[in-house]
Amino acid sequence: MRRVVITGMGVITPLGENVSTLWENITAGKSGIGPIRRWDASAFTTQIGGECFDFDPVAHGIDKRESKRLDRFAQFAIAASRQAMADAGLDKGAGDPDRAGVLIGSGIGGIETLEEQAFVLKDKGPGRMSPFTVPRLMVNAASGNVSILFGLRGPTTAVATACATAGNAIGDATNFIKNGQADVMIAGGSEAALSPLGMGSFCAARAMSTRNDDPTVASRPWDKDRDGFVMGEGAGVVVLEEMEAAKKRGATIYAEVAGYGMTADAYHITATIEDGSGPSKAMNLAMADGGVNKEDVQYLNAHGTSTPIGDPAETKAVKISFGDHAKKLVLSSTKSMLGHSLGATGGVETILTALTIKHGLVPPTINLHEPDVEAGCDLDYNPLKARELSVRYALNNSFGFGGHNASLLLAKAD
């Protein structure tokens, strides 16, 4: 069986536009949540988010003229992919281009382009619409543009499973390599839905925190005073390689993607199944795929969105999967600092999970002062401060609207 490892990583986040800055801020327990600044959000019930306010595509090597042909989510994906390929030492070439591909997903795709062009259509008529409307907004724009950038002609596709997107993308890309369809894959997720249409849609669903007067404490997974999630934006992209080939060329190996589980709740289009059964089965499948027992896992980077229903449901799922070991497992939610970047979140969190294994340091769950024990949230969520912990195996959970559940098992590299 071919084994797959992570050899490159790249991010765009509100806490850093490179991996080292992100890791430094995350382990220091800093919050990237603030008032929306790119546009006037004063009419919205939620006016805060994890916004990548300083992002400049030109600073990430994207030509100014070319950037106008790309939606913001595709710009994020290209910027993160450039970092990841340079980190892997493959930016000058990834071997046989027919054996290398791209699988970068997005939960929503180019919503800013959709919004912008809808106004152009209404105000100026169809003759003034941009010919780049479709290639900017389509979900596969990220994968397509990255494959063109690096000249990769292997398996190249996209995933759109809402907030499970990047978890599915990395899991599916791993299987392309395991099954012999590719030797190198660029994989992850990208999202830029902090637009009026994106925010308004989630405000209408009454899913987000309205703690506008104190944004840095708004995202508080498992805390008794949580009142919904905080939306973020950004990208998290990894380079995956067949392990023996990566070792042969002397690549830095961050972690092995040892297992992948994917299930559906088949329950509700937006609500997670409250008994935790779907997420639990995804975690069980990931551990079985990796050939490990539940007692072998030390850490779980949880989905942990800070919603009244989601947090207890995930806790139930962990208890079902791990039994007595659930109390020994250390969990944390990095969304407490970054917010929830929807289809990108699983990519960023996979990177943070790999770094947790590499450095033996578990990121904190900030703003968790009083766990909601009455709702069953009584596990070790690593509140407030990072913790040193030797981690051999760790899981990363991503769940999405539609009832999608993805769980990745990462392992310390041999």
N, C-alpha and C positions, 0 to 999 in steps of 0.2 A: 504493500500500500504506500503510495506517495504521500509524504507529509508536507505541510504548508506552513511557512513562517512569514512573519512581518519583518520587512527589511527597510522600510521607509515610511515616514509619517509626515503629514502636513495638515495644518488647521487654519481656519479663519474663525475667530470667536471674539466676543466682547471683552474677553480677558487676555487677549494676545493674538497676534497674527503670525505667530510661529510657535512651535511646540515647546521650546524651552521657556518662553515667557508665560505661556499658558500654565505649564506645570508649576512654575514658581508661584504664580498667583493663586492657583487652585490649592496647593498645599499650604499656602499662607491663609487660606480661608477668606479671600477677598470676594466681594460681590461685583458682578458686571452688570447689574440691573440698575436702570436709571430712567428718567423721563424720556419719552420719544422726542428726538431732536430733528430728525430729517423732514418732518412735516408736522402740521398743527393737529394735535390729537385732543384738543381741549373739549371737543364735542362727544368724545367717546367715554364709556363707563370705565374702561381701562386705558390709562395714558402712559403706561410704563412698559419696558421690555429690555431684553438683552440685545441691544443694538450695536452693530459693528460700525459705529459712527465715523471712525477715522479711515475706513477702508478706501483705498485709492487703487483702482486696477492698474494704473500706470506703474505704481511702485512695485507691483508684482509681475512686471514684465509684459503686461498686456498693452499693446499699442492703442493710443487714444482713439484712432479711427475705428479700429477693430472692436474696442470696448462698446461702441455705440451699436454694434450689431449683436451684442450679447445682453441678455437679461442679467440682472444682478446675481441671480442664483448660479448662472453659468460662469460669471466672473469669479465668484467664490470658488467654484469647483476647479477652474483652471489654476487659480492662485494656489490652492491647497495641493493640487496635483504636481505643480512645478516644485513645490517644497519637498513633497514625498519622493519624487523621482531623483531630485538632487541629493536628498538624504540617503537614498538607496545607492547612489553612485551610478544610476542608469539614465540620467538626463541626456547623456551623449549617445545613448544606444542601449536597447534592452534585448540584445541578442537577435534571434530570428524574429522579425516583425510579424510573421504569420503565426507565431506561437505566443504572442503577447496581446492582451486585450484590455478593455475598460468596462467596468460595471459601477457607474456612479448613479445613484437614484435621487429622487426628490419626491416629497410627499405631494407637493402642489405644482411645482414647476414655475414658469414665468408669470406669476400673478401680477407683478408690476406692469409688465408689457400688456397683459390682457386688460388691465384697468386703464392704462394710458391710451391704448388704441380704441377702447370702447368710447372714451371721451372724444377722440378724434373723429370717429364715425358719427357720433351724435352731433357734435358741434360744427364739423367741417365737411362731412360727407365721405362716402367710400373712396372717392378719388384721392383723398389726402392720406389714406392709411399707408403705413410703412410696408414695403415689400418684405421686410425682415420680421414681420409679426409672427408668423408661424415658426420659422427657425429659431426665434428668440424664446417663445413661450413653451415649446414642446419639452416634455419631461426628459427626453433622450438628448436634448441639446448639450447637456454637460458631458455625457459619454462621447457623443459624436465629436464635439470640439476638442476634447482631450485626445481622442484617438488620432485626429488630424494633426494636432500639435506635435505629437511624438511619433507619428507615422506607424501606429500600431494597427495591424490588420487581422488580429486574432478575434476571439469571441468578444463582441462589443454590443452591449444592450443596456437596458435601464430597468429599474424596479420602482414601483409606486405603491407602497403599502402603508401610506400615511406615516405615522411615527415609528413604525417598525422598518421603514425603508432601508436605512443604512445597515441595520443588522442583517436583513435579508440579502442586501447587496454583497456584503463581505462573506456571508455564509455561502451564497450561490457561487461567488467568484472562487472561493476556496474549493468548492466541489469541481469547478471547471479544471483546476490544477490537479486535484486528487484523481479525477477521472481521465486525465491525460489529454484533455482538449486544449490546454494551454500550459505554459511554463511560468509566465509572469502575468499578473493582473493588477491593474490600478482599480481600487474599489473603495466605496464609501457613500456618503450622502452630502447633499447641499440644499440649502433652503434660504429663501429671502422673502418671507411672507409678512414681514413687519411693514406692510403698506396699509393704507386706509381700507381697502377691500378685505385684506386678510384679517386685520384687527377687527373690523366691523363684523365680519362673519363669526369670529370666535366670541365677540362681545354678545352677539345675538344668541349664541348658544349658551351664554351665561356660564362659561367654563373657566374664566380667568379671574385672577385676583383683582380686586378693586382697591388695593392698599396704595393708592396713588401718592399719598402724603409721605410715605416712608418706603420707597421702592427697594432699598437694599435688604429689607426684612420681609418682602412680600412672598418670596418663594421659600416655603418652610415645610418640606416633606415630613410627614408623620407627626407634625406638631399639632397640639390640640387646637391652636388658633389659626390653622391654615384655612384659606378661603378660595383656593383655586390655583391654577398654574399661571406662570408668567412666560409669555412667548419670547423666544430668542431667535437668532438667525446665525448663519455661518456655514462652515463646511468642515468635514473631517474625512480625510482620504489616506488610505494606506497602500503600500506596495506589497503585494503577496508574491512569494516565490516558492518553488519546489525546494524543499529543505537541503537536499544534498548538493543541488546546483548552487544554492546560496552559500553553503559552506565552502564549496570548491573555489568560488571566486573571492572568498574572504569577506563576505558582506557582514555588516553588523546585524545581528538577529535580536529583535526586541522580545518576541514571544512567538510561540507556536499557536496557530488556530487549530486546536485539537478536536473540537466538536461543535456541532451545529444542530439546533432543534427548531422546528417550525410547526406551528399548529394554528388552527382557527377556533374561535369561541363558538361560532355558529349560533349567536345569541342576540346581539343588538348592533345596529350600525354605528353607534357612538359610545355606548356604555360597555365597560369591561364586565365580564361575567363575575358576579360578586363572590361565587364560591371558589374562585381561583383555579378552577380545574384546567382551563386552557393554558394559562402561563405555566402551571406546574408541569403539564405534559411536555411543553417546549423545553423546560430546564432538564427534565428527565431524559428527553431524547438527546440533548446536547451532551449530557454526561455519559449516556450509553454510547454515543458516537465516538466519544473520546476514550472509552474504555476505563472510566474512573468510577469509583464509588462516591457516594455523597459525603462520606467522612474525609475524602481526599481534598475537598474544596474548602479554602480558607476565606475567600472574599467574594462578595457579589456587588458589582456596580449596578444598582437597581434602576428600574424605570423611574420610580419615585417622583411623581409629577407634582405632588402637593395638592392633590384633589381629594375631596371628602370620600369619594367611592374608590378611587384607584389605589390609594395607599393601603387601606385595609385589605383590599382584594389581593394585592401583590404579597402582602404579609401572609395571608392565608395560603397562597400558592407556595411560598417558601416553606411554610410549616408542613404542607402536604408532601413536598418533595424531599425535605431534609429530616423530618421527624424530630427526634431529640437533638440532632446535630444543628438544627436551626438556631438554637440558643447559643451555640459556640461559633456560628458563622458571623463574620463582620460584614455589615452592609454599609453603603453610603450612597447618597444621591448628589451627584455633582450638578444637577439641575438647580440645587439650592443657590448656586453661585452664577451659573450661566443662563438660567432659564431653560425653556424647552424649545429647542431649534427643530422640532418636528422631524422631517425626513433626514436631517443631518445629525440628529442627536446620537444615534447609534454609532456613527463614525467617530465623532469626538470622544464618546465614552469608551469605545474599543481602544482608542489610543491611550486614554487615561488609565484604563485597566492594564494595558501592556506596561505602562510606566510604573504602575503600582507593583506589578510583579518584578520588574527590573530593579526598582529602587527599594523595595521592601517598605513602602510608605503608603498608607491608606488615606486618600483625601477625606476631608471631613464633610459632614452634613451641617451646614451652617443654619442658624435660625431655629434649630431644634432644641427648645428649652424645656418643653413639657410634652413628652410623647402622648399621643391619644390612646391611652391604654384602654379606655372604655370601648374604643372601636377595634381593639385587638392588636394595636401597634405596640408590641412589647418586646421587640428584638433589639439586638445591638446595632444601632444605626450610626455608630461612630460620630456622636454629636460634637460640633463646634471646633474641634482641633484635629489635625492630621495625627495619625498613629503609626508608629513603627510596627511592622508585622511581616514575618517571613511568609511569602505567598508562593506556593507551588502551582496551584490551580485556582482560577477565578472565572466567574460567570459575568456576562453582561447581558441584561435584559432590555428588550425594546418591544413595546406593544403599541398597536395603532387602531384608529377608527376602522371599522369594518371587521373588527375582531381578530386582527392579525397579531400573532405572537412569535417573536424571534429571540432565541437565546444562543449566545456564543460562549464556548468554553475555551479560554486561553490557558496556556501552560508555559512554565518557565522553560526556556530553551536549554537543551542538553549541552 
